Amino acid sequence: MALRFPQLQLLVLCLCCSVIIAHKDEDPVTKTMEDFSGYPIDEPHSFFQKSLSLLSVDTESLQKEIDELATFSDTPAPSVTRILYTEKDVLARRYIKNLMGLSGLSVREDAVGNIFGQWDGHEPELPAVATGSHIDAIPYSGKYDGVVGVLGAIEAINVLQRSGFRPRRSLEVILFTSEEPTRFGISCLGSRLLAGSEVLVEALKTTVDAQNRSFLDAARSAGYVKDQDDLSSVFLKKGTYSAFVELHIEQGPLLEEEGISIGVVTAIAAPASIKVEFEGNGGHAGAVLMPHRNDAGLAAAELALAVEKHVLESGSIDTVGTVGILELHPGAINSIPSKSHLEIDTRDIDEQRRNIVIEKIRHSAIKIAIDRGVRLSEFKIINQDPPALAEKTIVEAMEAASKELNLKHKLMISRAYHDSLFMARVSPMGMIFIPCYKGYSHKPEEYASIQDIANGIKVLALTLAKLSLQ
């Protein structure tokens, strides 16, 4: 029988039918689907299963791209360091834009460097379906965090194109600017702006990095933000996308330990970041006796232990807290610290429970300062974001895709935050996790097998296909 439409188009339209009836004119479900899609449905179930083989990932080219992208780094292999608006970051962006172009995507950038590659659907006036992630990397990290979601998204488009699929809604790949907070202390900078953060727009006008270089100056050096008023031009209207799906390594050990190929994310934990500074008198480490000291370093150490205590008091495994930065001034072995600086990360899937922990940390900081005779010169909540729930219809599409591809999957919570957390403010959201070696991430040992990546790309491709036809 001659086919009147692409095979994968047929697959996506028909897999949701539990029974295929020989005489389609007698099946109201099939008729409704035909009326909705404009395509006939007349192939047997065996053909649908055969069509799954058309979802072919070019693993050799994909691995080469992952390895090539990792060379754009300010530290030697196997580590990757790629910081916002540096030379390596700009070169890596150029590399991604080139790949988008080779895949036939129309490429554009916004004022802060979020990059968009679009494959037009046959009803381009409809809100598009988006996917993507980030490629910036914290110092001495690995080459898979974020990258799998960008290169994997481009390859998912390639997979669908090779299969002959034609989307109804346009499909768009997004490379988000600066998911990591490395340079300016702001996580998910690009996606926060896309979500319309007026607070961030104002903050970026005066934000500087550790070398006292302003965000605006750094952005201009990379070819972005011609004028500070450009920042609000990044904002997306709610409903710009009908769905957003991000592919990502798990960054935890569960999938690998349980031998499961796919994690279907149902929620993303709510993160909060706090900056704290104590000031004491300082002095000579030998000359100032212990009863006479006002040690800012010990105040910081005591608060770090208090963070752990308050997190454990929540009684939930989902509450976590980390003192990721602790700096002492003047930083000499024979000098009592006169200043200390801490940066605290705490998160939970329950926003109220997390906020209770933050308040306990604040009270402890005040009490420690009084007890130790030091000054609490700063206690600043940098961000206090709400959790995000994945959209039920997207979760169902990801589950269905996993089942149709015979890939074992489980429902999961993401305890790390991602750009999806903020895209959920713009559109319905979902995430796909794949296993990574021992759960390692943010270190050179970070690794995901090409087969696991390919499995994730297939699930992403089929999910995008389903969503594009809705």
C-alpha positions in Angstrom: 0.0 0.0 0.0 1.4 3.4 -0.9 1.8 5.7 2.1 0.2 9.1 1.8 2.1 10.7 4.8 5.3 10.3 6.8 5.6 7.1 8.8 6.3 8.7 12.2 3.4 11.1 11.8 1.2 8.0 11.4 2.9 6.4 14.5 2.2 9.4 16.8 -1.4 9.7 15.7 -2.2 6.1 16.2 -0.2 4.7 19.1 -2.7 6.2 21.5 -5.4 3.9 20.1 -5.6 0.8 22.2 -7.3 -1.2 19.5 -6.9 -0.9 15.7 -10.0 -1.8 13.9 -9.8 -3.1 10.3 -12.6 -0.9 9.1 -11.7 2.6 10.2 -15.0 4.1 9.1 -16.7 2.1 11.8 -14.3 3.4 14.6 -15.3 6.8 16.0 -12.0 7.2 17.8 -10.1 6.8 14.6 -12.5 9.1 12.7 -12.1 11.8 15.4 -8.3 11.6 15.1 -8.4 11.8 11.4 -10.7 14.8 11.5 -8.4 16.5 14.0 -5.1 15.8 12.2 -6.1 15.8 8.6 -4.3 12.5 8.1 -5.8 9.1 7.3 -5.2 6.2 9.7 -5.2 3.0 7.8 -2.2 0.9 8.7 -2.1 -2.2 11.0 -0.5 -2.2 14.4 2.5 -4.2 13.2 3.4 -1.2 11.0 3.4 1.1 14.0 5.9 -1.1 15.8 8.1 -1.2 12.7 8.0 2.6 12.6 9.7 2.8 16.0 12.9 1.6 14.3 12.9 4.8 12.4 13.9 6.7 15.6 17.6 6.3 14.9 20.1 8.3 16.8 23.5 9.0 15.2 25.5 8.1 18.3 28.9 8.4 16.5 28.3 12.0 15.5 26.7 12.8 18.8 29.6 11.6 20.8 32.0 13.5 18.6 30.0 16.7 19.2 30.0 16.2 22.9 33.8 15.7 22.8 34.3 18.7 20.6 32.2 21.0 22.7 34.2 20.0 25.7 37.4 21.4 24.1 35.9 24.9 24.6 37.2 25.0 28.1 39.5 27.2 30.3 40.8 24.1 32.1 42.5 21.0 30.7 40.6 17.7 30.0 38.9 15.8 31.4 37.6 18.8 33.3 35.4 21.5 31.6 35.3 25.2 32.7 33.1 27.4 30.6 32.1 30.7 32.2 29.5 33.1 31.0 30.6 35.6 28.2 34.2 34.4 28.3 36.1 33.7 25.0 35.4 29.9 25.4 31.7 30.5 26.1 31.4 32.7 22.9 33.2 30.0 20.8 31.0 27.3 22.2 27.9 29.3 21.4 29.1 29.7 17.8 29.6 25.9 17.6 26.0 25.3 18.7 24.6 27.9 16.3 26.4 26.1 13.5 24.9 22.8 14.5 21.5 24.3 14.6 22.0 25.7 11.1 23.2 22.3 9.8 20.0 20.8 11.1 18.0 23.3 9.0 16.8 25.3 12.0 16.3 29.1 11.8 18.5 30.6 14.4 18.1 33.8 16.5 19.5 35.2 19.7 18.0 37.6 22.3 19.7 40.4 24.1 21.5 38.3 26.8 22.4 35.4 24.4 19.6 32.9 24.8 19.8 31.1 21.5 16.8 29.7 19.7 16.7 27.2 16.7 13.3 26.6 15.2 11.9 23.9 12.9 8.7 25.3 11.5 5.6 23.2 11.7 2.8 23.1 9.1 0.7 25.3 11.5 3.4 27.8 12.6 0.9 30.2 14.0 0.3 27.8 16.9 2.5 28.1 20.1 5.6 26.0 19.5 6.9 23.1 21.5 10.3 23.9 23.0 13.2 21.9 24.4 16.8 22.7 25.4 19.2 23.3 28.3 22.5 25.1 28.9 26.2 24.6 28.0 28.0 26.8 30.6 30.0 24.8 33.1 31.3 25.6 36.6 35.1 25.4 37.2 36.5 21.9 36.8 33.2 20.2 36.0 32.2 17.6 33.5 31.1 17.6 29.9 27.5 16.3 30.1 25.6 18.6 32.5 23.3 20.7 30.3 25.1 19.7 27.2 23.1 16.5 26.8 19.9 18.6 26.8 21.2 20.9 24.1 23.1 18.6 21.7 20.4 15.9 22.5 17.6 18.4 21.5 19.3 19.1 18.2 19.7 15.4 17.6 16.1 14.8 18.5 15.1 17.2 15.7 17.5 15.3 13.4 15.9 12.0 14.4 12.4 13.3 13.6 13.6 14.8 10.3 15.3 11.5 9.3 12.1 9.6 10.1 10.0 11.7 7.8 8.0 13.3 10.5 6.4 16.6 9.9 5.4 18.6 13.0 2.1 20.4 13.3 3.4 22.9 15.9 6.9 24.3 15.3 9.6 22.7 17.4 12.2 25.0 19.0 15.6 24.2 20.6 16.8 26.7 23.2 20.3 27.2 24.6 19.8 29.1 27.8 22.3 31.7 29.0 24.1 31.0 32.2 22.2 28.3 34.1 25.2 28.1 36.5 25.7 31.0 39.0 29.5 30.9 38.6 30.3 34.4 37.4 27.6 36.7 38.7 26.1 34.6 41.5 22.8 34.3 39.6 21.6 30.9 38.6 19.4 30.3 35.5 20.0 33.9 34.4 18.7 33.4 30.9 15.5 31.5 31.8 14.7 33.8 34.7 14.7 36.7 32.3 12.6 34.7 29.8 10.1 34.2 32.6 9.9 38.0 33.0 11.9 38.8 36.2 11.7 42.6 36.6 13.7 42.2 39.8 16.6 40.6 37.9 16.5 43.3 35.2 17.1 45.9 37.9 19.8 43.8 39.7 21.7 43.2 36.5 22.2 46.9 35.9 24.5 47.1 38.9 25.8 43.5 39.2 29.5 42.9 39.0 31.7 39.8 39.1 34.6 38.9 41.4 37.0 41.1 39.3 34.5 44.0 39.6 33.5 43.8 36.0 29.9 44.7 35.4 27.4 42.3 33.9 26.5 44.8 31.2 30.2 45.3 30.3 30.8 41.5 30.1 27.7 41.0 28.0 28.6 43.8 25.6 32.1 42.3 25.2 30.4 39.1 24.0 28.2 40.9 21.6 25.0 41.2 23.7 23.0 43.9 25.6 23.7 46.9 23.4 21.6 49.0 25.8 20.5 48.2 29.4 16.9 48.7 28.3 17.4 45.6 26.1 17.1 43.4 29.1 13.4 43.5 29.3 13.1 42.7 25.6 14.1 39.1 26.6 10.8 38.5 28.4 8.4 35.9 26.9 4.7 36.2 27.1 3.0 33.3 29.0 1.7 30.9 26.4 4.6 31.5 24.0 5.1 27.8 24.1 2.5 25.1 24.4 5.1 22.9 26.2 8.7 22.8 27.2 10.6 19.5 27.8 14.2 19.4 29.0 16.5 16.3 28.7 19.2 16.1 31.4 21.5 13.7 33.2 20.0 12.8 36.6 23.0 14.2 38.6 22.1 11.5 41.2 22.6 7.8 41.5 19.0 6.4 41.6 18.5 5.5 37.9 21.9 3.8 37.6 21.5 1.9 40.9 18.0 0.7 40.0 18.8 -0.2 36.4 16.2 2.2 35.0 16.7 3.9 31.6 14.4 6.9 32.0 13.3 9.2 34.8 10.1 11.1 34.2 10.3 14.2 36.4 7.1 15.2 38.2 8.4 18.2 40.2 11.5 20.4 40.7 12.6 21.3 44.2 12.5 24.9 45.4 16.0 26.4 45.8 17.0 29.4 47.9 20.4 31.1 48.2 21.7 33.1 51.2 24.7 35.3 51.6 26.0 35.9 55.2 28.9 38.0 56.5 30.3 38.4 60.0 32.8 41.1 61.1 35.0 40.8 64.2 38.1 42.6 65.6 40.8 40.3 64.2 44.3 40.4 65.6 47.5 38.4 66.1 47.0 34.7 66.4 49.5 34.5 69.3 49.1 37.9 71.1 45.3 38.0 71.5 44.2 35.6 74.3 41.1 33.4 73.8 38.8 35.3 76.2 39.5 38.5 74.3 38.7 37.3 70.8 35.8 38.2 68.6 36.5 35.6 65.9 34.4 36.0 62.7 35.8 32.7 61.4 34.4 30.8 64.3 31.0 32.5 63.9 31.0 31.3 60.3 31.9 27.8 61.4 29.2 27.7 64.0 26.6 28.9 61.5 27.7 26.2 59.0 26.9 23.6 61.6 23.6 25.3 62.4 22.6 25.0 58.8 23.1 21.2 59.0 21.2 21.1 62.3 18.2 23.0 61.0 18.0 21.0 57.8 17.9 17.7 59.7 15.3 19.1 62.1 12.8 19.3 59.2 12.4 15.5 59.4 12.2 15.2 55.6 14.8 13.5 53.3 13.8 16.1 50.7 15.2 19.0 52.7 18.9 19.7 52.0 21.3 22.5 52.9 24.9 23.3 51.8 27.5 25.9 52.8 29.2 25.9 49.4 31.4 29.0 50.1 33.1 30.0 53.3 35.8 32.7 53.0 37.9 34.2 55.7 39.7 37.6 55.8 42.6 38.2 55.8 43.3 34.5 55.2 46.6 34.2 57.0 47.5 31.3 59.3 48.7 33.6 62.1 45.8 36.1 61.9 42.4 35.9 63.7 39.7 36.3 61.0 38.2 39.7 61.1 35.7 39.0 58.4 33.9 35.8 57.2 31.6 35.3 54.2 29.3 32.3 53.7 27.0 31.4 50.8 24.3 28.9 51.7 22.1 26.8 49.4 19.0 25.2 50.8 16.2 23.5 48.9 13.1 21.4 49.3 10.1 20.2 47.2 8.0 21.8 50.0 8.3 25.6 49.8 6.9 26.3 53.3 9.2 23.7 54.9 12.2 25.2 53.2 11.3 28.7 54.3 11.1 27.6 57.9 14.7 26.4 57.6 15.7 29.8 56.2 14.1 31.5 59.2 15.9 29.2 61.6 19.2 30.0 59.9 18.5 33.7 60.2 17.8 33.4 63.9 20.9 31.3 64.5 23.1 33.9 62.6 21.7 36.7 64.9 22.3 34.7 68.1 25.8 33.6 67.0 26.7 37.2 66.4 25.5 38.3 69.8 27.1 35.3 71.6 30.5 35.8 69.9 30.6 39.6 70.0 30.8 39.9 66.3 28.6 42.0 63.9 26.2 40.3 61.5 27.0 42.8 58.6 24.9 40.9 56.0 22.2 38.4 55.8 20.8 38.5 52.3 18.4 36.1 50.6 19.6 36.1 47.0 16.8 34.1 45.6 13.9 32.2 47.1 12.2 30.4 44.3 9.0 28.3 44.5 9.0 24.7 43.3 7.6 23.7 39.9 5.3 20.9 39.0 5.5 19.1 35.7 2.3 19.3 33.6 0.2 16.2 33.7 -0.2 15.9 30.0 3.5 16.2 29.4 4.3 13.6 32.1 1.8 11.3 30.3 3.4 11.9 27.0 6.9 11.1 28.4 5.6 7.9 30.1 3.8 6.8 26.9 7.0 7.4 24.8 9.1 5.4 27.3 6.6 2.5 27.2 6.3 2.5 23.4 10.1 2.4 23.1 10.2 -0.5 25.7 12.4 1.6 28.1 12.0 1.1 31.8 11.1 4.3 33.5 10.1 5.7 36.9 8.5 8.9 38.2 11.0 11.2 40.0 11.5 14.5 41.7 14.4 16.7 40.6 16.3 17.9 43.6 18.6 19.9 41.5 17.1 23.0 39.8 17.2 23.5 36.1 16.0 26.1 33.5 12.8 24.1 33.5 12.0 25.6 36.9 11.6 29.0 35.3 10.2 27.9 32.0 7.3 26.5 34.0 6.3 30.2 34.6 6.0 30.6 30.8 4.6 27.3 29.6 3.6 23.8 30.8 6.9 21.9 31.6 8.3 18.4 31.8 11.8 16.9 32.2 13.4 13.6 31.1 16.3 12.2 33.2 18.9 9.7 32.1 21.4 7.8 34.3 24.9 9.1 34.9 27.8 7.2 36.4 27.5 7.0 40.2 25.4 10.1 40.1 28.5 12.2 39.6 28.1 15.7 38.4 29.9 19.1 38.6 33.2 17.2 38.6 35.4 15.8 35.8 34.3 12.2 36.5 30.8 13.1 35.3 29.7 10.6 32.6 26.7 9.3 30.8 27.0 6.4 28.3 26.1 7.1 24.7 23.4 4.4 24.8 21.7 6.1 27.8 21.9 9.4 26.0 20.5 7.9 22.9 17.6 6.4 24.9 16.8 9.8 26.3 16.9 11.4 22.9 14.5 8.8 21.5 12.1 9.5 24.4 12.5 13.2 23.8 11.9 12.9 20.1 8.8 10.9 20.4 7.5 13.2 23.2 8.1 16.3 21.1 6.3 14.6 18.2 3.3 13.8 20.3 3.1 17.3 21.8 3.6 19.0 18.4 0.4 17.3 17.1 -1.8 18.4 20.0 
